[in-house]
Amino acid sequence: MLSIVDNGPFAPCPQPFNMAAHVLGRASALPDKAALVVMGMNASTRWSYADIEAAVRGTGTGLLNMGLKAGDILLLRLGNTPEFPIAYLGAIAVGIVPVPTSSQLTLSEVEKMVDTLSPRAIACGTGVATPEAGNFMSIGEADLAAMHKLSPCEYAMGDPDRMAYIVYTSGTSGKPRAVIHAHRAIWARQMMINGWYELKESDRLCHAGAFNWTYTLGTGLMDPWTMGATALIPENGVVPEQIPLLLQQHEATVFAAAPGIYRKMLKSGDMPDLPRLRHGLSAGEKLGTALLEQWQRATGKELFEAYGMSECSTFISSSPARPAKAGALGSAQSGRKIALLSNGQPVPHGETGQIAVHKSDPGLMLGYFGAPEETTARFEGEWFLTGDLGFLSEEGQIHYQGRNDDMMNAGGYRVSPLEVEGALHSVEGLTALAVTDVEIKEDVRIIAAFYTAEHDIDEAALQAQAEANLASYKRPKLYKRIEALPHGPNNKLRRSALKMMI
């Protein structure tokens, strides 16, 4: 049998449609219910559904009052605060296109985004690297907060296939790509709500990430609000070791994080009793068997993994109804059409191929902003190519087999080695440089930079160059001088050989 799984089609998105209206569709029926709790170690802040809806729709009005209009791009350079998702949804409510970005990005990284996107405005947070001047309006945190009390905007309804928001992902070329998503992307997330979370209105879902991480934005906020559930987010400054106590205190029923957070939580010692917790969720990087087993022993709870990417969010997952078997990622979610391809053709069951998503998937991106050639290159016939390898078992479950290229994974973020190399190549004394990720212990990977030079280069100089040009999650954690970079017969760099040189 060939490796194609067709669990579709999914119910079509309603027309006309607005993503923000869909996310807050239950707010009027649940005005006093807690939509968001920002959990602190000493005190917490509660936002009701009425509070969130008023802030979002007031922000929509405020953005229009400033002169922004539907189709304009709003770059979000905000910190780890509720203002981030409020501005995000407020923009989408009135047809403005928000671009959520990590507060860890350096000024040079942000300037490249501005050059690509030409945003009409930038929402600027205190202490977050942002260009001081340019052909854009600057909107401060105080300006955004004042908008919360404005009269509510009307939702801009329209074609669900029109542009709603843009997210950035690292490209294999070394240049981060701007991924355009349609309003319908939120409609498609029902497939993961059912096929991964099994989320209910009564749930209290805690996400360990920051407000300005897209994993948190989707899994931790948009999806719980869509279901009328309560989102629990640790306040800025809470460390992973403190999260177990917060889970207990706030009676979390579902917990979501990247594997690295689970690792730090478990390393801190005994887990408190979590009687209300049904299960945990993991995404962002491959979940190791040892970590999964450690979580199960410590909590007595299951942990369900999902696989996806910025271009399509998650589409393969395990769940309470369909747990993963024998190290598999899980199964294609209901409504998805997935294949394992080699040279554009599905491979037989059990053989390794590239994981691909059918172009009809309602969660699939519209394309890369300003890069039609790069968009076309990601498709082979009717399939979108992920760049990841896997095989389909006879039970219909997909097993991950690594990348088909050199992309690295750093704490749940995909990072191009070419981008890191480009940021470091000008350090004085370097004669050659190559970057890859290496496993330093089971299920723990870091970015390492290998270089050639006449003598050891001061690591402080290398670190300073990285700090000036790369977000913290992209920076190498290890620098090592070697005699020569490994190359194959055709003089192509062999990154796999670098992994053996630590």
C-alpha positions, 0 to 999 in steps of 0.5 A, spaced: 500 500 500 502 507 498 503 512 504 497 516 503 492 518 508 486 521 506 481 523 512 478 529 509 474 533 507 473 538 512 467 542 513 468 548 509 469 555 512 463 559 512 462 566 508 463 571 510 468 570 515 472 574 520 478 570 524 477 575 530 469 574 530 470 567 530 475 567 536 470 571 540 464 568 538 462 565 544 464 572 548 457 574 548 454 568 551 460 568 557 461 575 559 463 574 566 467 567 565 475 568 565 477 568 558 485 569 561 488 568 567 495 571 567 498 567 573 503 570 578 507 567 583 504 572 588 498 575 585 494 573 578 490 578 573 484 576 570 480 578 564 473 576 563 470 574 556 467 581 556 474 584 558 477 581 552 472 582 547 471 590 549 479 591 549 480 587 542 474 591 539 476 598 542 483 596 539 480 595 532 477 602 533 483 605 535 487 603 529 482 605 524 482 612 528 489 612 527 488 612 519 490 605 518 485 601 513 484 594 511 490 591 508 495 595 512 500 591 515 501 592 523 508 589 525 507 587 533 514 589 537 511 588 543 513 584 550 510 578 554 504 582 556 496 581 554 497 587 549 500 582 544 494 578 543 489 584 544 493 588 538 493 582 534 486 580 534 484 588 534 487 588 527 484 582 524 477 584 527 478 590 522 482 587 516 489 590 518 494 585 517 498 583 524 505 580 524 507 577 530 514 577 532 519 575 538 521 580 542 528 576 542 529 579 535 535 584 534 534 591 531 538 588 525 533 582 524 527 587 525 530 592 520 530 586 515 523 585 516 521 592 515 524 592 509 520 586 506 514 588 509 513 596 509 509 596 515 504 602 515 505 602 523 509 598 528 506 597 535 512 598 540 513 595 547 518 598 552 525 595 551 523 591 545 528 592 539 524 597 534 527 602 529 526 609 531 524 612 525 522 610 518 516 610 513 511 608 518 507 610 524 509 608 531 504 606 536 506 605 544 503 601 549 500 606 552 496 608 546 494 601 545 492 600 552 487 607 551 484 604 545 481 598 550 475 603 552 473 606 545 467 604 542 467 597 539 469 596 532 464 592 527 468 586 524 470 586 517 467 580 514 469 578 507 472 572 503 475 567 508 481 566 503 483 573 504 490 575 508 489 575 515 496 575 518 503 574 517 508 570 521 515 569 520 519 562 519 526 561 518 528 559 510 533 554 508 536 559 504 538 563 510 533 569 509 527 568 514 520 567 510 514 571 511 508 566 511 501 569 509 495 566 512 488 567 510 482 568 515 480 561 514 486 558 518 483 559 524 477 555 522 482 549 520 484 549 527 478 545 529 482 539 526 487 540 532 482 542 537 479 535 536 485 531 534 490 533 539 487 537 545 480 534 545 479 541 548 472 543 551 469 549 554 470 547 561 477 546 560 483 551 563 488 550 558 495 553 561 501 554 556 508 555 558 510 560 553 510 567 552 504 571 549 509 573 543 510 566 541 506 563 535 505 557 539 502 560 545 498 565 540 495 559 537 494 553 542 494 557 548 490 563 546 486 563 540 484 556 541 481 556 548 477 562 546 474 559 540 472 554 545 469 558 550 475 555 555 479 559 560 487 560 558 492 560 563 499 564 561 504 565 566 506 572 567 513 575 565 518 572 569 515 566 571 521 560 570 519 553 568 521 550 575 515 554 578 510 552 573 508 545 576 505 549 582 501 554 578 498 548 574 496 546 581 494 552 584 490 554 578 487 547 577 489 547 570 486 541 566 490 541 560 498 543 559 502 545 553 509 547 552 515 545 548 519 539 550 525 543 553 520 546 558 517 539 560 525 537 561 526 543 566 520 542 570 521 535 571 529 536 573 526 541 578 524 535 583 518 532 585 512 534 581 506 536 586 499 532 585 495 535 579 488 532 580 485 536 575 490 535 569 487 531 564 494 531 559 499 535 557 501 537 550 508 537 546 510 541 540 515 545 537 521 539 536 521 532 537 519 529 543 524 524 546 521 517 549 525 518 555 522 525 557 515 522 555 516 516 560 519 521 565 513 525 565 508 519 565 512 516 572 512 523 575 505 525 574 501 519 572 498 523 566 499 522 558 503 527 554 500 528 547 505 530 541 503 534 535 507 535 529 506 541 524 510 548 521 509 555 521 506 554 514 500 549 516 500 549 524 499 542 526 496 536 522 499 530 525 498 528 532 497 523 538 491 524 542 487 521 548 482 517 542 488 516 538 495 515 542 501 514 539 504 507 538 512 505 538 515 512 538 510 514 532 508 522 532 501 520 531 496 520 526 493 525 521 488 529 524 481 528 521 480 532 515 487 532 513 490 529 507 497 527 508 502 523 504 510 520 504 513 522 497 519 520 494 521 524 487 513 526 487 510 519 488 507 516 494 512 511 497 510 504 500 508 503 507 514 503 511 519 506 507 521 513 508 519 519 504 518 526 505 512 528 509 507 532 505 500 536 506 495 536 500 494 543 497 487 543 499 488 543 506 484 549 509 490 551 514 495 551 509 498 558 508 497 563 502 504 563 500 510 567 502 510 574 502 513 577 496 516 571 494 512 567 489 518 563 486 519 560 493 512 559 494 512 555 488 518 551 490 515 548 496 510 545 492 510 538 488 504 537 484 498 537 488 503 537 495 506 542 499 513 539 501 515 540 509 522 538 508 521 533 514 522 525 513 518 520 515 514 513 514 507 511 515 506 504 519 501 499 517 497 502 523 496 508 519 501 512 524 507 517 522 514 516 524 519 522 524 525 520 521 529 527 521 530 533 516 531 533 509 535 539 509 540 542 514 535 546 518 536 546 525 531 546 531 532 550 537 527 550 543 522 549 538 524 554 533 526 552 526 533 556 525 537 556 518 544 555 519 545 559 513 542 565 517 547 564 523 553 563 518 551 570 515 551 573 521 558 571 524 562 571 517 565 578 518 568 576 525 576 578 524 580 572 523 575 567 521 577 563 515 571 559 514 565 557 518 559 552 519 553 551 523 549 545 525 545 543 531 548 537 535 546 533 541 549 534 547 545 529 551 539 525 550 533 529 547 537 535 548 540 539 542 544 546 541 547 550 536 554 549 535 559 553 530 565 550 527 570 555 525 577 555 522 582 560 523 590 561 524 589 561 532 583 560 537 578 567 536 576 570 543 569 567 544 567 574 547 568 577 540 564 571 537 558 572 542 558 579 541 557 579 534 551 573 535 548 578 540 548 584 535 545 580 529 541 574 532 535 573 536 538 569 543 535 562 540 539 563 534 545 564 537 550 558 538 551 555 545 558 552 543 564 555 538 569 550 536 576 551 532 577 545 527 583 544 522 578 544 516 571 543 515 569 537 512 567 536 505 564 531 500 567 529 493 563 535 490 566 540 495 559 540 498 559 541 506 558 535 510 554 538 516 552 531 518 560 530 519 560 536 524 555 533 529 561 528 530 566 533 532 564 536 538 
